Amino acid sequence: MNALTLIAISLLSGAIAGTFLGIVNQGIVEPYIERAIEIEMQNASANGEMINPIEFSSYRLWQKGGEVAAGTILGMSMGALFGIVFAYSHGSLPGSSAKRRALILTGVLWLVLYLLPAIKYPANPPAVGDPETIYYRQSLYLAFLAISGFGALGLAVLYGRLKSRVKKVAVPLVYAGIMAGAFLLLPPNPDEITAPLDLVLGFRLASGLTMTAFWVLLGIMSGFFWDKFRLHETATAKLQ
């Protein structure tokens, strides 16, 4: 396999999916962010804080543009991760084409890297949560993400080495046990949610839809390029 081609299509697939995520978020997620910020500004004004509307508008304009750039960067990083995993696992994934196998793998990554962490520590819009606990909350999320990601990686390696048919049942059960333990042992989000419930739930749903679309598009684009450049014909268990 040409490593440069793999790197290029992985980054390109991720950049396309990530840019799409950043743009779509402007129309789907941003309205909830705007509403949350309005509530935060009202609370700040009620507490006697002075806010310069011109400076704030300029900041928000810069922030929205930054969201698209951040989406592209996120997409490229996830695309690189996907490319490496797909190169090594392509031959063991079910499916008659690279696109189908890519979608299966992105489904697994979506579950491991997004859905399970989001269930334990769901996303909240701005102004929800105590600013003094933000680093603690981030640490909890990253710890759960690491357990999920590295747990799945380790069990995937073990799955490839086992010969018995029992592995098809045992390995998923072990992963389920690990994640159940993480759910129980890691503390919950320490902050009470005081924002309107419809705002919080709407933000979570919108974020979930766009992130799911991101992973689906990443799988489609990656599979498309794999089929186009016929990388599956030269894919091996070891990158050259």
Backbone bond lengths (Angstrom), bond angles and torsions (degrees), N, CA, C in turn:
res aa  C-N    CA-C-N  psi(-1)  N-CA   C-N-CA  omega(-1)  CA-C   N-CA-C  phi
1 M - - - 1.460 - - 1.523 109.91 -
2 N 1.313 116.04 136.85 1.450 120.60 176.31 1.521 108.53 -77.15
3 A 1.320 116.09 111.72 1.464 120.36 -175.72 1.516 111.65 -63.04
4 L 1.335 117.58 -36.54 1.462 120.60 -179.33 1.526 110.95 -65.43
5 T 1.331 116.09 -39.15 1.467 119.45 177.45 1.515 110.67 -64.58
6 L 1.333 116.38 -42.15 1.460 120.81 177.99 1.518 111.20 -60.28
7 I 1.330 115.92 -46.38 1.463 119.96 179.97 1.519 110.73 -62.03
8 A 1.341 116.19 -43.81 1.458 120.92 -176.66 1.524 111.67 -63.71
9 I 1.337 117.31 -47.36 1.467 118.66 -177.54 1.530 111.25 -72.30
10 S 1.325 117.16 -29.56 1.464 119.87 177.48 1.521 110.42 -67.02
11 L 1.322 116.55 -46.69 1.464 120.58 179.50 1.521 111.56 -67.33
12 L 1.353 116.64 -39.81 1.463 119.98 -179.88 1.523 110.78 -66.08
13 S 1.335 117.28 -44.50 1.467 120.71 178.39 1.523 110.52 -59.68
14 G 1.337 115.87 -44.61 1.451 120.19 179.38 1.515 112.43 -65.24
15 A 1.341 116.46 -39.75 1.464 119.98 -179.77 1.522 110.97 -64.89
16 I 1.327 117.07 -40.30 1.467 120.46 178.36 1.524 110.49 -63.83
17 A 1.339 116.26 -48.78 1.458 119.94 -179.10 1.526 111.50 -65.33
18 G 1.336 116.91 -40.23 1.460 120.50 -179.25 1.516 112.84 -68.76
19 T 1.326 117.24 -40.31 1.462 120.33 176.95 1.519 110.97 -64.43
20 F 1.331 115.25 -40.11 1.466 120.15 175.03 1.520 110.48 -58.70
21 L 1.334 116.18 -44.14 1.462 120.82 178.71 1.518 111.01 -59.43
22 G 1.335 116.79 -47.11 1.461 120.29 -178.64 1.513 112.90 -62.98
23 I 1.336 116.66 -38.46 1.465 120.44 -179.03 1.523 111.15 -72.46
24 V 1.330 116.53 -46.07 1.468 120.49 -178.87 1.525 111.11 -63.84
25 N 1.331 116.33 -34.88 1.463 119.49 178.48 1.521 112.32 -60.62
26 Q 1.337 116.15 -28.04 1.463 119.40 179.98 1.530 111.29 -61.01
27 G 1.324 116.17 -35.07 1.461 119.34 -177.68 1.514 114.20 -95.38
28 I 1.341 117.54 -25.88 1.466 120.49 -173.65 1.521 112.61 -101.78
29 V 1.329 116.74 -44.02 1.465 120.46 -174.97 1.528 112.08 -94.13
30 E 1.324 116.67 -35.50 1.466 120.66 -175.67 1.532 114.28 -56.32
31 P 1.339 120.33 -38.51 1.473 118.44 178.67 1.525 112.94 -57.22
32 Y 1.321 117.62 -35.97 1.468 120.48 177.59 1.529 110.80 -71.15
33 I 1.328 116.48 -36.40 1.462 120.01 177.57 1.521 110.17 -65.90
34 E 1.327 115.93 -42.28 1.463 120.17 179.33 1.528 110.75 -60.72
35 R 1.315 115.97 -42.82 1.459 119.66 -179.75 1.524 111.02 -65.74
36 A 1.338 116.35 -40.92 1.464 119.85 179.18 1.526 110.86 -64.70
37 I 1.324 116.62 -38.93 1.467 120.28 179.15 1.528 110.80 -67.26
38 E 1.322 116.71 -37.48 1.470 119.80 176.97 1.525 110.75 -60.44
39 I 1.323 116.34 -42.03 1.463 120.08 178.03 1.521 110.47 -63.82
40 E 1.337 115.53 -41.61 1.466 119.71 179.42 1.527 110.98 -63.39
41 M 1.331 117.46 -40.68 1.462 120.88 179.92 1.517 111.14 -68.09
42 Q 1.317 117.03 -37.18 1.460 120.38 177.63 1.527 110.54 -63.93
43 N 1.314 115.90 -41.99 1.467 119.68 178.04 1.523 111.11 -65.36
44 A 1.356 115.91 -40.20 1.459 119.41 178.88 1.521 111.06 -64.99
45 S 1.335 116.14 -40.81 1.464 120.15 178.98 1.524 110.75 -65.34
46 A 1.323 116.23 -38.17 1.460 120.02 179.25 1.522 111.44 -65.86
47 N 1.328 116.19 -26.62 1.472 120.98 178.84 1.526 112.56 -89.84
48 G 1.342 115.98 6.00 1.459 120.45 176.21 1.514 114.97 86.58
49 E 1.312 118.62 11.16 1.461 120.88 179.35 1.526 109.45 -80.52
50 M 1.331 116.48 142.31 1.462 122.66 179.93 1.525 109.58 -98.46
51 I 1.329 115.69 129.70 1.467 121.67 179.97 1.516 108.66 -124.13
52 N 1.337 116.14 125.87 1.459 121.48 177.48 1.522 108.63 -81.46
53 P 1.336 119.06 111.86 1.470 120.88 -175.50 1.522 113.05 -63.59
54 I 1.339 117.61 -33.16 1.465 120.12 -179.26 1.523 110.30 -68.50
55 E 1.323 115.88 -47.43 1.460 119.61 178.32 1.526 111.22 -62.40
56 F 1.326 116.04 -39.11 1.455 119.93 -179.19 1.525 111.12 -66.20
57 S 1.337 117.34 -41.30 1.461 120.91 178.68 1.517 111.17 -63.22
58 S 1.330 116.31 -40.04 1.464 120.33 178.29 1.526 110.84 -65.05
59 Y 1.318 114.97 -39.82 1.464 119.41 179.03 1.521 110.92 -64.56
60 R 1.336 116.78 -42.76 1.461 120.14 -179.23 1.526 111.04 -66.04
61 L 1.310 117.31 -37.52 1.465 120.77 177.43 1.519 110.22 -62.76
62 W 1.333 116.15 -44.94 1.464 120.46 176.83 1.519 111.05 -63.59
63 Q 1.323 116.67 -38.94 1.457 121.59 -178.22 1.521 111.42 -65.26
64 K 1.329 117.55 -41.28 1.458 120.90 -179.80 1.527 110.93 -65.28
65 G 1.318 116.68 -40.79 1.458 119.52 175.74 1.514 111.27 -64.41
66 G 1.321 115.17 -37.19 1.460 119.39 179.08 1.516 112.78 -66.36
67 E 1.336 116.73 -28.12 1.461 120.36 179.45 1.526 110.69 -64.73
68 V 1.323 117.13 -37.59 1.467 120.35 178.21 1.528 110.03 -67.36
69 A 1.337 115.88 -44.58 1.461 119.52 178.23 1.520 111.03 -63.19
70 A 1.332 116.67 -40.27 1.465 120.86 178.55 1.523 110.94 -64.30
71 G 1.337 116.11 -37.75 1.457 119.87 177.23 1.514 111.47 -62.75
72 T 1.329 116.47 -40.54 1.464 120.62 178.87 1.522 110.62 -64.43
73 I 1.327 116.64 -43.91 1.472 120.76 179.88 1.527 110.38 -64.75
74 L 1.337 116.07 -44.37 1.461 119.76 176.80 1.520 110.75 -58.93
75 G 1.330 115.83 -44.63 1.456 120.15 -179.66 1.517 112.58 -61.31
76 M 1.318 117.53 -41.51 1.458 120.62 179.95 1.525 111.30 -66.04
77 S 1.330 116.56 -38.44 1.458 119.23 179.22 1.526 110.88 -68.08
78 M 1.338 116.93 -42.68 1.454 120.26 177.30 1.524 111.15 -68.86
79 G 1.332 116.75 -34.42 1.456 120.37 177.01 1.517 111.76 -64.55
80 A 1.333 116.19 -39.73 1.464 120.17 177.93 1.528 110.41 -65.03
81 L 1.331 116.06 -43.57 1.468 119.98 177.77 1.518 110.68 -61.72
82 F 1.335 116.02 -45.70 1.452 119.97 179.92 1.530 110.89 -61.13
83 G 1.330 117.30 -43.49 1.459 120.88 -177.84 1.517 112.27 -59.29
84 I 1.324 116.71 -42.86 1.460 120.60 -179.82 1.526 110.64 -65.29
85 V 1.337 115.62 -48.06 1.466 119.54 -178.67 1.522 110.63 -64.54
86 F 1.328 117.22 -40.88 1.464 121.23 -178.01 1.522 111.08 -66.80
87 A 1.325 116.94 -37.33 1.458 120.18 179.80 1.519 111.40 -62.28
88 Y 1.312 116.42 -38.31 1.458 120.55 -178.07 1.530 113.03 -83.93
89 S 1.318 117.85 -27.14 1.464 120.11 -174.18 1.515 113.47 -107.68
90 H 1.329 117.90 -1.88 1.463 122.10 -173.69 1.523 111.99 -52.31
91 G 1.313 116.82 -45.67 1.455 120.34 -175.81 1.512 114.89 -69.23
92 S 1.308 117.44 -20.79 1.467 120.67 -177.32 1.522 112.83 -98.95
93 L 1.323 117.62 -4.25 1.461 120.66 -179.75 1.522 110.40 -85.81
94 P 1.337 118.28 143.43 1.464 119.93 177.07 1.521 111.13 -74.37
95 G 1.336 116.09 156.40 1.456 120.29 179.07 1.510 111.12 129.26
96 S 1.330 115.67 148.02 1.464 121.04 -177.17 1.515 113.59 -92.36
97 S 1.318 117.62 -5.76 1.465 120.99 179.89 1.513 109.23 -143.12
98 A 1.333 115.15 161.48 1.462 119.77 178.89 1.523 110.89 -62.82
99 K 1.325 117.24 -34.82 1.471 119.79 -179.56 1.522 111.57 -63.13
100 R 1.332 116.52 -43.50 1.462 119.61 179.65 1.523 110.74 -67.12
101 R 1.316 116.65 -41.49 1.463 119.79 178.64 1.522 110.85 -65.89
102 A 1.316 116.49 -37.54 1.466 120.08 178.58 1.516 110.94 -64.75
103 L 1.331 117.11 -40.08 1.463 120.63 179.05 1.527 110.76 -65.92
104 I 1.319 116.82 -36.81 1.471 119.70 177.28 1.524 110.12 -64.00
105 L 1.332 116.16 -44.81 1.459 119.45 -179.51 1.523 111.66 -66.51
106 T 1.329 117.78 -41.67 1.467 118.87 178.36 1.527 110.68 -65.61
107 G 1.329 116.59 -30.26 1.463 119.26 175.11 1.519 111.66 -64.16
108 V 1.331 115.91 -40.07 1.468 120.40 177.72 1.529 110.07 -66.25
109 L 1.331 116.31 -45.75 1.468 120.02 179.89 1.524 111.31 -64.52
110 W 1.320 116.43 -37.61 1.475 120.54 176.51 1.524 110.40 -60.06
111 L 1.323 116.06 -43.00 1.455 120.37 179.35 1.524 111.68 -65.71
112 V 1.327 115.77 -46.62 1.466 121.63 -172.81 1.525 111.87 -75.85
113 L 1.333 116.65 -42.75 1.461 120.61 -172.43 1.525 114.53 -97.72
114 Y 1.325 117.03 -14.58 1.467 117.71 -179.35 1.529 112.96 -123.26
115 L 1.332 117.00 -59.21 1.459 119.05 -169.33 1.525 113.08 -63.98
116 L 1.328 117.78 -51.31 1.466 119.53 -177.53 1.527 112.22 -62.83
117 P 1.351 119.60 -46.04 1.469 118.56 174.99 1.525 112.71 -61.26
118 A 1.345 116.66 -34.93 1.460 119.68 -179.28 1.524 111.68 -70.64
119 I 1.319 117.27 -28.95 1.467 119.85 177.18 1.526 110.22 -70.73
120 K 1.321 116.08 -42.19 1.463 119.94 -179.70 1.520 111.24 -72.49
121 Y 1.321 116.52 -46.42 1.466 121.48 -179.17 1.529 108.94 -128.12
122 P 1.330 117.45 79.73 1.466 120.61 -177.09 1.523 112.16 -65.36
123 A 1.337 114.27 149.45 1.460 120.51 -178.92 1.523 110.54 -68.64
124 N 1.319 115.30 146.17 1.461 121.91 175.95 1.523 109.40 -125.20
125 P 1.325 117.93 149.73 1.462 120.37 176.92 1.520 111.22 -70.69
126 P 1.323 117.32 167.52 1.464 120.32 177.88 1.529 111.58 -56.45
127 A 1.311 115.79 152.56 1.468 124.18 178.12 1.515 112.38 77.27
128 V 1.337 117.62 1.10 1.462 120.37 175.83 1.522 107.68 -101.49
129 G 1.294 117.10 114.07 1.456 120.87 -178.18 1.522 111.87 113.52
130 D 1.308 116.25 153.55 1.456 123.20 -179.63 1.528 109.38 -78.63
131 P 1.347 119.13 123.43 1.467 120.77 179.55 1.524 113.40 -56.82
132 E 1.333 117.02 -27.17 1.458 119.83 -177.90 1.529 112.96 -73.18
133 T 1.327 116.93 -15.08 1.467 120.13 -179.34 1.526 112.40 -105.51
134 I 1.327 117.28 8.46 1.460 119.46 -173.35 1.524 112.35 -62.17
135 Y 1.335 117.87 -40.63 1.459 120.17 -179.45 1.530 111.16 -69.94
136 Y 1.304 115.93 -35.04 1.462 119.81 176.91 1.525 109.95 -66.01
137 R 1.336 116.50 -43.26 1.459 120.00 179.34 1.519 111.47 -65.76
138 Q 1.319 117.01 -38.75 1.463 120.46 176.96 1.525 111.04 -64.35
139 S 1.319 116.14 -38.38 1.468 120.10 179.43 1.526 110.98 -64.40
140 L 1.329 116.69 -40.63 1.460 120.24 177.61 1.520 111.15 -62.81
141 Y 1.315 115.74 -44.40 1.468 120.06 -179.31 1.525 110.80 -63.72
142 L 1.324 116.66 -46.09 1.464 120.34 -179.42 1.522 111.48 -65.08
143 A 1.333 116.73 -35.44 1.470 119.55 177.74 1.516 110.61 -64.42
144 F 1.312 116.73 -44.28 1.466 119.91 179.18 1.520 110.69 -66.34
145 L 1.331 116.14 -40.85 1.463 120.82 178.30 1.527 111.03 -60.97
146 A 1.327 116.71 -42.09 1.464 121.13 179.65 1.530 111.17 -64.87
147 I 1.321 116.35 -42.33 1.464 119.84 178.70 1.529 110.08 -61.46
148 S 1.326 115.82 -44.49 1.461 119.93 -179.18 1.525 111.31 -66.46
149 G 1.323 116.75 -47.43 1.456 120.62 -176.44 1.515 113.46 -67.79
150 F 1.332 116.33 -51.69 1.466 119.56 -178.35 1.526 111.58 -71.33
151 G 1.336 116.47 -30.72 1.456 119.01 175.32 1.515 111.28 -63.81
152 A 1.328 117.00 -45.10 1.458 121.14 178.46 1.528 110.99 -65.14
153 L 1.333 116.84 -39.74 1.465 120.38 -179.91 1.522 111.34 -64.00
154 G 1.323 116.03 -47.28 1.457 119.36 -179.81 1.517 112.49 -62.36
155 L 1.319 116.87 -41.58 1.463 120.28 179.72 1.523 111.39 -71.13
156 A 1.339 117.74 -29.72 1.462 120.15 176.16 1.528 110.59 -65.77
157 V 1.340 116.80 -40.46 1.460 120.64 176.40 1.523 109.98 -64.06
158 L 1.321 116.02 -43.86 1.463 120.05 178.32 1.523 111.20 -63.25
159 Y 1.302 117.08 -38.76 1.470 122.20 179.78 1.531 110.56 -59.78
160 G 1.345 115.84 -41.11 1.452 119.61 -178.95 1.512 113.37 -68.55
161 R 1.320 117.78 -23.13 1.456 121.16 -177.54 1.521 113.29 -92.34
162 L 1.324 116.26 -20.96 1.461 119.50 -179.45 1.532 110.20 -77.28
163 K 1.309 116.05 142.85 1.458 121.18 -179.51 1.520 112.49 -102.93
164 S 1.301 117.02 -26.87 1.449 121.23 -175.20 1.527 111.29 -70.51
165 R 1.329 115.42 148.90 1.462 120.89 176.29 1.519 111.80 -68.07
166 V 1.331 115.27 -16.72 1.465 119.56 -179.93 1.523 110.94 -61.58
167 K 1.340 116.07 -26.28 1.467 119.71 -176.86 1.525 112.16 -60.10
168 K 1.324 118.14 -28.33 1.452 120.90 -178.55 1.525 111.82 -64.82
169 V 1.317 115.80 -23.80 1.466 120.62 178.56 1.523 110.95 -104.26
170 A 1.337 116.36 -40.49 1.462 120.77 -173.93 1.520 112.30 -67.01
171 V 1.328 117.39 -45.44 1.466 120.16 -176.35 1.527 112.09 -62.84
172 P 1.338 119.86 -48.46 1.477 118.64 175.83 1.518 113.51 -60.14
173 L 1.338 116.64 -35.18 1.464 119.64 178.99 1.521 111.18 -67.35
174 V 1.338 116.52 -38.43 1.465 119.99 177.73 1.528 109.67 -63.67
175 Y 1.331 116.02 -43.86 1.475 118.95 178.83 1.526 110.73 -62.50
176 A 1.331 116.19 -42.79 1.466 119.90 178.34 1.525 110.52 -60.46
177 G 1.340 116.69 -39.08 1.458 120.13 178.31 1.520 112.45 -65.61
178 I 1.331 115.90 -41.64 1.472 120.52 178.16 1.524 110.53 -60.82
179 M 1.329 116.69 -46.30 1.457 120.06 -176.89 1.529 111.33 -71.23
180 A 1.333 116.61 -34.04 1.468 118.71 175.92 1.518 110.15 -63.69
181 G 1.330 116.56 -40.32 1.456 120.14 176.84 1.517 111.91 -63.58
182 A 1.345 116.16 -40.63 1.463 119.93 178.48 1.519 111.10 -64.39
183 F 1.334 117.11 -39.98 1.457 121.29 177.98 1.527 110.94 -59.60
184 L 1.322 116.09 -40.42 1.459 120.36 -175.34 1.525 112.45 -80.31
185 L 1.335 117.51 -37.36 1.458 121.02 -172.16 1.525 113.45 -85.14
186 L 1.319 117.59 -36.52 1.460 118.74 179.72 1.524 109.93 -74.13
187 P 1.320 118.03 137.94 1.473 120.99 -177.61 1.517 111.62 -68.66
188 P 1.315 117.54 155.84 1.468 121.12 178.01 1.524 111.20 -74.94
189 N 1.309 115.15 173.55 1.458 121.03 173.96 1.526 108.50 -58.32
190 P 1.343 118.01 125.48 1.474 119.93 -173.71 1.519 114.45 -76.73
191 D 1.331 117.80 -13.34 1.462 120.10 -172.31 1.528 112.01 -94.20
192 E 1.302 114.38 138.78 1.463 120.29 174.40 1.524 108.76 -78.48
193 I 1.316 116.53 137.18 1.460 121.49 179.32 1.522 108.87 -88.36
194 T 1.323 115.59 115.31 1.466 121.35 -178.49 1.517 112.16 -107.51
195 A 1.336 117.61 -8.79 1.460 120.84 179.38 1.528 109.78 -72.30
196 P 1.332 117.79 159.20 1.470 120.47 178.09 1.525 111.27 -54.92
197 L 1.314 116.31 137.14 1.464 121.02 -175.17 1.529 112.03 -62.69
198 D 1.341 117.33 -38.24 1.462 119.36 -179.61 1.528 111.04 -64.87
199 L 1.335 117.41 -33.05 1.456 120.92 177.22 1.522 110.62 -66.88
200 V 1.314 116.86 -47.35 1.460 121.01 -178.22 1.520 111.21 -64.39
201 L 1.336 116.53 -47.84 1.460 119.96 -178.55 1.531 111.14 -66.99
202 G 1.323 116.70 -38.81 1.461 119.92 177.93 1.522 111.85 -63.29
203 F 1.335 116.24 -41.12 1.459 120.63 178.45 1.529 110.55 -63.82
204 R 1.323 116.60 -43.59 1.461 120.21 -179.30 1.525 111.07 -64.67
205 L 1.326 116.40 -42.24 1.460 120.07 179.83 1.528 110.94 -65.38
206 A 1.325 116.68 -45.15 1.458 120.44 179.96 1.528 110.79 -62.87
207 S 1.330 116.76 -43.74 1.465 120.62 178.67 1.526 110.79 -63.03
208 G 1.337 116.17 -40.71 1.450 120.20 179.03 1.516 112.38 -63.46
209 L 1.325 117.15 -40.67 1.461 120.86 179.65 1.523 111.34 -65.31
210 T 1.326 117.27 -44.28 1.467 119.29 -178.03 1.523 111.65 -70.94
211 M 1.328 117.90 -35.99 1.458 119.89 177.61 1.528 111.10 -68.78
212 T 1.307 116.77 -37.01 1.461 119.83 176.55 1.525 110.30 -65.10
213 A 1.323 116.39 -42.68 1.466 120.34 177.31 1.533 110.55 -61.80
214 F 1.320 116.89 -36.76 1.465 120.93 177.91 1.523 110.85 -60.19
215 W 1.330 117.16 -48.71 1.464 120.57 -178.08 1.518 111.25 -66.08
216 V 1.327 117.46 -38.89 1.469 120.50 177.98 1.529 110.16 -63.14
217 L 1.326 116.96 -46.26 1.456 120.54 -179.54 1.522 111.19 -65.01
218 L 1.333 117.24 -37.43 1.461 120.37 177.30 1.529 110.34 -60.73
219 G 1.339 116.72 -42.72 1.454 119.90 178.26 1.516 112.39 -65.51
220 I 1.327 116.47 -42.63 1.469 120.51 -179.82 1.520 110.96 -62.97
221 M 1.328 117.27 -48.04 1.460 120.77 -177.59 1.524 111.25 -66.69
222 S 1.323 116.59 -42.07 1.465 119.48 -179.88 1.524 110.45 -64.06
223 G 1.331 117.08 -45.49 1.452 120.50 178.37 1.511 112.11 -63.22
224 F 1.328 116.71 -38.67 1.462 120.70 178.30 1.527 111.41 -60.58
225 F 1.328 116.24 -46.27 1.466 118.99 -178.88 1.527 111.53 -70.09
226 W 1.330 116.56 -35.34 1.467 119.23 176.74 1.521 110.17 -62.29
227 D 1.322 117.28 -43.02 1.464 120.19 178.72 1.525 110.97 -68.94
228 K 1.324 116.88 -39.64 1.460 120.88 -177.27 1.528 111.69 -63.85
229 F 1.333 115.82 -43.94 1.465 119.95 -179.15 1.533 112.41 -93.51
230 R 1.340 116.02 2.97 1.463 122.32 175.07 1.530 111.39 53.97
231 L 1.325 115.00 42.08 1.458 119.22 -178.70 1.520 111.86 -68.71
232 H 1.339 116.66 -24.73 1.452 119.20 -179.01 1.526 112.60 -64.98
233 E 1.329 116.74 -21.00 1.457 119.98 -179.37 1.510 112.05 -75.53
234 T 1.329 116.43 -21.70 1.468 119.92 -179.18 1.511 112.52 -117.85
235 A 1.359 116.38 3.72 1.460 119.52 -179.81 1.515 110.34 -66.95
236 T 1.313 116.31 135.91 1.452 122.67 177.82 1.516 108.86 -132.13
237 A 1.269 117.50 174.92 1.460 121.01 179.62 1.520 112.40 -75.61
238 K 1.314 115.86 -2.06 1.461 119.49 -179.28 1.505 109.03 -139.25
239 L 1.348 116.57 126.27 1.460 120.91 177.77 1.515 109.73 -69.62
240 Q 1.339 115.24 138.74 1.454 119.87 177.00 1.526 109.80 -86.40
